[in-house]
Amino acid sequence: ADLKMKVPFPFFLLCLQVIKCKAAVLWEVNKPFSIEEVEVAPPKEHEVRIKIMATGICRSDDHVITGALVEPFPIILGHEAAGVVESVGQGVTSVKPGDKVVPLFVPQCGECNNCLNSKGNLCINTDLGTRRGLMPDGTTRFTCKGKAIHHFLGTSTFTEYTVVHESAVAKIDSAAPLEKVCLIGCGFSTGYGAALQTAKVEPGSTCAVFGLGGVGLSAVMGCKAAGAARIIAVDINKDKFAKAKELGATDCINPKDFDKPIHEVLTEMTGGGVDYSFEVIGRTDTMTAAFACCHYNYGVSVIVGVPPAAQNITFDPMLLFTGRSWKGSVFGGWKGKDAVPKLVDDYMKKKFVLDPLITHTLPWTKINEGFDLLRTGK
């Protein structure tokens, strides 16, 4: 009896409790989120339960709502967030309760070929592409009204509490403002890394960025940080031009202002094409335009926007034959557990800014209003 009293058994029991909290559940495609009470199961072995403190709205989430990105329903979306560890499962060593963390929609197991290879970051354990909507053991930690609710990209951050695998969480500086660095969980890192990691933009080069949402603006910032001499921002919403120039764009153009294809406009502007282009929208027509505007012999184009489901690209293979390169970039090419803490440290050292990427701050119960703002370009 004396031995049992010395063991913190009541605290251990507390960590194993189911948590009832609020979450934004998406029950079916093309419907608004429903704020529901959900049950969040305790973390199993090598899992972490996180109290979400701040989460961003990303176009990829909206793609699920519209059906452009096919996922199983019902589901809790969200993948760009920051929070505090509430409890951990058996075997977890990288984080502990109370740690500030960023969930990772691209995990880093550290053991698969992709994690061990310096050329890639897409861990084989990511749910991107498999679309199972489940934890690695094939089950879910969310229940609502007696129904199992699917996870999204192993993160599901549109909830007060979530559960992720240990490979999908990065411990960050305890002084970091979570309402800012949550953007490092996707938007900022994705665009910034596409320029620095994937394209490896060179000093003095010319770049074109298609799409000036949060990720596109982050790509502009990455091109500037890499030393690009000319950064051409392309968008049909002129309201975004001022901020793009504030963050490093040297030119801003609206395709609607021209009576010829935008790739021809860019080719003429640059005397043969840009060195690097970035498609940060997720449309097949802008993907081909971004590719075609690259320099015919050595241009590099990077697809950053999530491609729509069930659509293919048709293009002239001569565009490739003459020397252009076409690349894809997920999460900016970063290996999350290694890179996210360093990116947070860089933010804390004022090596880049995040405030210009934040247009609105809303209580999360107004999530549907947030998505309306996203869709109207605000």
C-alpha positions in Angstrom: 0.0 0.0 0.0 2.9 2.4 0.8 4.5 1.7 -2.5 1.3 2.4 -4.4 1.0 5.8 -2.7 4.4 6.9 -4.0 3.4 6.3 -7.6 1.6 9.2 -9.3 -1.2 6.8 -10.2 -4.1 9.4 -10.2 -2.3 11.6 -12.6 -1.7 8.6 -14.9 -5.4 7.8 -14.9 -6.2 11.4 -15.7 -4.0 11.3 -18.8 -5.9 8.2 -20.0 -9.4 9.9 -19.9 -11.5 10.6 -22.9 -11.8 14.4 -23.4 -15.1 15.9 -24.5 -14.6 19.1 -26.4 -15.9 21.2 -29.3 -14.8 20.6 -32.9 -15.8 21.7 -36.3 -17.1 18.6 -38.0 -17.7 18.3 -41.8 -20.4 15.7 -42.2 -20.6 15.8 -46.1 -19.2 17.5 -49.1 -20.3 21.1 -50.0 -21.9 21.6 -46.6 -20.8 24.1 -43.8 -18.9 23.0 -40.8 -21.0 22.0 -37.8 -19.7 22.9 -34.3 -20.2 19.7 -32.3 -19.2 18.1 -29.0 -16.8 15.3 -29.8 -15.0 12.7 -27.8 -11.2 12.6 -28.2 -9.7 9.3 -27.1 -6.5 9.2 -25.1 -3.2 8.8 -27.1 -2.1 5.2 -27.7 1.5 4.1 -27.9 3.7 6.6 -29.6 0.9 9.1 -29.9 0.4 12.7 -28.6 -2.7 14.5 -27.6 -2.5 18.2 -28.2 -4.6 21.2 -27.0 -4.9 23.3 -30.2 -4.3 27.0 -29.4 -4.4 28.5 -32.9 -5.1 27.2 -36.4 -5.0 28.7 -39.8 -7.4 28.2 -42.7 -5.8 26.8 -45.8 -7.1 26.4 -49.4 -6.4 22.6 -49.1 -9.1 22.4 -46.4 -11.5 24.1 -48.8 -10.6 21.6 -51.5 -12.0 18.9 -49.3 -15.2 20.8 -48.7 -15.8 21.3 -52.5 -14.7 17.7 -53.3 -11.7 18.8 -55.3 -9.6 16.8 -52.8 -11.3 13.5 -52.1 -11.4 12.5 -48.4 -13.6 10.2 -46.3 -16.5 11.7 -44.4 -17.4 12.7 -41.7 -14.1 14.4 -41.0 -12.4 17.0 -38.9 -10.2 19.1 -41.2 -7.3 21.5 -40.3 -3.6 21.0 -40.7 -1.9 24.4 -40.0 -1.7 24.9 -36.2 0.2 25.2 -33.0 -0.7 24.0 -29.5 0.4 22.5 -26.2 0.9 18.8 -25.4 -1.8 17.7 -23.0 -0.8 14.0 -22.7 1.4 11.4 -24.3 1.1 7.7 -24.9 3.6 5.0 -23.9 7.0 5.2 -25.6 6.8 8.9 -26.5 10.2 10.6 -25.9 10.4 13.7 -28.1 7.7 15.7 -26.3 6.1 15.9 -22.9 3.0 17.5 -21.4 3.3 21.3 -21.4 5.5 21.5 -24.5 4.6 23.9 -27.2 4.3 22.1 -30.5 3.4 22.3 -34.2 1.5 19.3 -35.7 3.0 18.0 -39.0 0.8 17.0 -41.9 4.0 15.6 -43.4 5.5 13.4 -40.6 9.1 12.5 -40.2 9.5 8.9 -39.0 13.3 9.1 -39.5 13.4 5.5 -40.7 11.9 5.2 -44.2 13.9 5.7 -47.4 12.3 9.2 -47.9 13.2 10.4 -44.4 16.8 9.0 -44.7 17.3 10.5 -48.2 18.4 14.2 -48.3 16.6 14.7 -51.6 13.0 14.2 -50.3 10.7 14.9 -47.3 7.5 12.9 -48.1 7.6 10.3 -45.3 5.9 7.1 -46.3 3.7 7.4 -43.2 2.0 10.5 -44.5 -1.8 10.3 -45.2 -1.4 12.5 -48.2 -2.3 10.4 -51.2 -3.6 7.5 -49.2 -6.7 9.4 -47.9 -7.5 6.8 -45.2 -8.4 9.4 -42.7 -7.1 7.2 -39.9 -4.3 6.9 -37.4 -1.4 4.6 -38.4 -3.0 1.7 -36.6 -6.1 2.0 -38.8 -8.5 3.5 -36.2 -9.7 7.0 -35.3 -9.5 9.0 -32.0 -12.6 11.0 -32.7 -16.2 10.1 -32.0 -19.3 12.3 -32.4 -22.9 11.3 -31.7 -21.7 7.7 -31.6 -20.1 7.9 -35.0 -16.4 7.6 -35.8 -15.0 10.8 -37.3 -12.1 10.7 -39.7 -8.8 12.5 -39.3 -7.3 14.8 -41.9 -3.6 14.4 -42.9 -2.9 13.0 -39.5 -3.4 16.3 -37.8 -7.1 17.5 -37.7 -6.7 20.8 -36.0 -10.2 22.3 -36.3 -10.9 21.0 -32.8 -10.0 22.0 -29.2 -8.0 18.7 -28.8 -6.5 16.4 -31.4 -4.3 13.3 -31.4 -1.3 12.8 -33.7 1.5 10.3 -34.0 4.8 11.2 -32.4 6.4 11.4 -35.8 3.9 14.1 -36.8 4.7 16.7 -34.1 7.6 19.1 -33.6 8.6 20.7 -30.3 9.2 24.4 -30.6 10.5 27.3 -28.5 8.5 27.8 -25.4 8.5 31.5 -25.9 7.0 31.3 -29.5 3.6 33.1 -30.0 1.4 30.2 -31.1 -1.1 32.5 -32.9 1.8 33.5 -35.2 3.9 30.4 -35.6 0.9 28.2 -36.4 1.5 29.4 -40.0 4.8 27.5 -40.0 2.7 24.4 -39.8 1.8 24.8 -43.5 1.3 28.1 -45.4 4.5 29.9 -44.7 6.8 26.8 -44.7 5.2 25.5 -47.9 5.7 28.7 -50.0 9.0 29.8 -48.4 10.5 26.3 -48.8 9.3 25.9 -52.4 11.7 28.7 -53.3 14.6 27.9 -51.0 14.4 24.1 -50.7 12.7 22.8 -53.9 13.6 25.3 -56.6 16.9 26.5 -54.9 16.4 30.0 -56.3 19.8 31.6 -57.0 20.9 35.2 -56.3 20.2 37.5 -59.3 17.6 35.3 -60.8 14.1 36.1 -62.1 11.0 34.5 -60.6 7.3 34.4 -61.2 4.8 33.5 -58.6 1.2 32.6 -59.7 -1.3 33.2 -56.8 -0.9 35.6 -54.0 -2.6 33.9 -51.1 -0.7 33.2 -47.9 1.4 30.4 -49.6 2.1 32.5 -52.7 3.2 35.5 -50.6 5.5 33.1 -48.6 7.0 32.0 -52.0 7.6 35.7 -52.8 9.4 36.0 -49.4 11.5 32.9 -50.2 12.5 34.2 -53.5 13.6 37.5 -51.9 15.5 35.7 -49.2 17.3 33.7 -51.9 18.4 36.9 -53.5 16.2 36.9 -56.6 16.7 40.2 -58.6 13.2 40.2 -60.1 10.1 38.7 -58.6 6.9 39.0 -60.8 3.7 38.4 -58.8 0.7 37.2 -60.8 -2.9 37.3 -59.6 -6.4 38.3 -60.9 -7.1 40.1 -57.6 -5.3 43.5 -57.7 -6.1 44.0 -54.0 -3.2 41.6 -53.2 -0.5 43.6 -55.1 0.4 46.1 -52.3 1.2 43.3 -49.9 3.1 41.3 -52.5 5.3 44.4 -53.1 5.7 44.9 -49.4 7.1 41.4 -49.1 9.5 41.6 -52.1 7.7 41.5 -55.4 9.2 43.8 -58.0 6.3 43.6 -60.5 2.7 42.7 -60.1 0.5 41.8 -63.2 -3.1 40.8 -63.7 -3.7 38.3 -66.5 -7.1 40.0 -67.1 -5.2 43.1 -68.3 -3.8 41.4 -71.4 -5.3 40.0 -74.6 -2.7 37.3 -74.9 -1.8 34.2 -72.7 0.0 35.2 -69.5 2.9 32.9 -70.3 3.6 34.9 -73.5 3.4 38.2 -71.5 5.9 36.9 -69.0 8.2 35.5 -71.7 8.3 38.9 -73.4 8.8 40.8 -70.1 11.8 38.7 -69.3 13.4 38.3 -72.7 12.9 34.5 -73.0 11.3 33.4 -69.8 11.8 33.4 -66.0 14.4 31.3 -64.3 11.9 30.0 -61.7 8.2 29.9 -61.6 5.8 28.8 -58.9 2.1 27.8 -59.3 0.5 28.4 -55.9 -3.2 28.1 -56.8 -4.0 24.5 -57.6 -5.4 24.8 -61.1 -4.2 22.9 -64.2 -4.4 25.9 -66.5 -2.1 28.0 -64.3 0.2 25.0 -63.8 0.8 24.8 -67.6 1.0 28.6 -67.8 3.7 28.7 -65.1 5.6 25.9 -66.8 5.4 27.6 -70.2 6.7 31.0 -68.9 10.0 29.4 -67.8 13.1 30.0 -69.8 12.9 27.4 -72.7 16.3 26.0 -72.0 16.9 26.0 -68.2 13.8 27.3 -66.5 12.4 25.5 -63.4 8.7 25.5 -62.5 7.4 24.2 -59.2 3.9 23.0 -58.5 2.9 24.1 -55.0 -0.9 24.3 -55.2 -2.7 21.0 -54.5 -3.9 19.6 -57.9 -7.6 19.0 -58.3 -8.8 15.4 -58.2 -9.6 13.6 -61.5 -8.0 16.2 -63.7 -5.0 15.8 -66.0 -2.6 18.2 -67.7 -2.1 18.3 -71.4 1.0 20.1 -72.7 3.4 20.2 -75.6 6.3 17.8 -74.7 8.6 20.2 -76.6 8.4 22.4 -73.5 10.3 19.7 -71.6 12.5 18.5 -74.4 14.2 21.8 -74.8 15.3 21.8 -71.2 12.7 23.1 -68.8 12.3 21.2 -65.5 8.9 20.6 -63.8 8.9 19.8 -60.1 6.5 19.4 -57.2 6.8 20.5 -53.6 5.0 19.3 -50.6 5.5 21.3 -47.4 8.3 23.2 -49.1 10.5 20.2 -49.1 11.2 20.5 -45.3 11.6 17.5 -43.1 9.2 18.7 -40.4 10.7 17.5 -37.1 14.1 18.9 -38.1 13.1 22.1 -39.9 10.0 23.4 -38.0 11.9 24.1 -34.7 14.6 25.9 -36.7 12.1 28.0 -38.7 10.4 29.0 -35.4 13.8 30.0 -34.1 14.4 32.0 -37.2 11.1 33.8 -36.7 12.0 34.6 -33.1 15.3 36.1 -34.4 13.3 38.2 -36.9 14.8 36.6 -40.0 11.3 36.7 -41.6 7.9 38.1 -40.7 4.5 36.4 -40.4 2.2 39.2 -39.5 1.5 40.3 -43.1 0.1 36.8 -43.8 -2.5 37.2 -41.1 -5.5 39.1 -42.5 -8.1 38.2 -39.8 -8.3 36.7 -36.4 -11.6 35.0 -35.5 -12.9 32.9 -32.7 -12.8 29.4 -34.2 -16.6 29.0 -33.8 -16.8 31.4 -36.7 -14.9 29.0 -39.0 -17.5 29.1 -41.7 -17.1 32.9 -41.9 -13.4 32.4 -42.2 -13.8 30.2 -45.2 -16.2 32.8 -46.8 -13.3 35.3 -46.4 -10.9 32.8 -48.0 -13.3 32.2 -51.0 -13.8 35.9 -51.6 -10.0 36.6 -51.7 -10.0 38.6 -48.4 
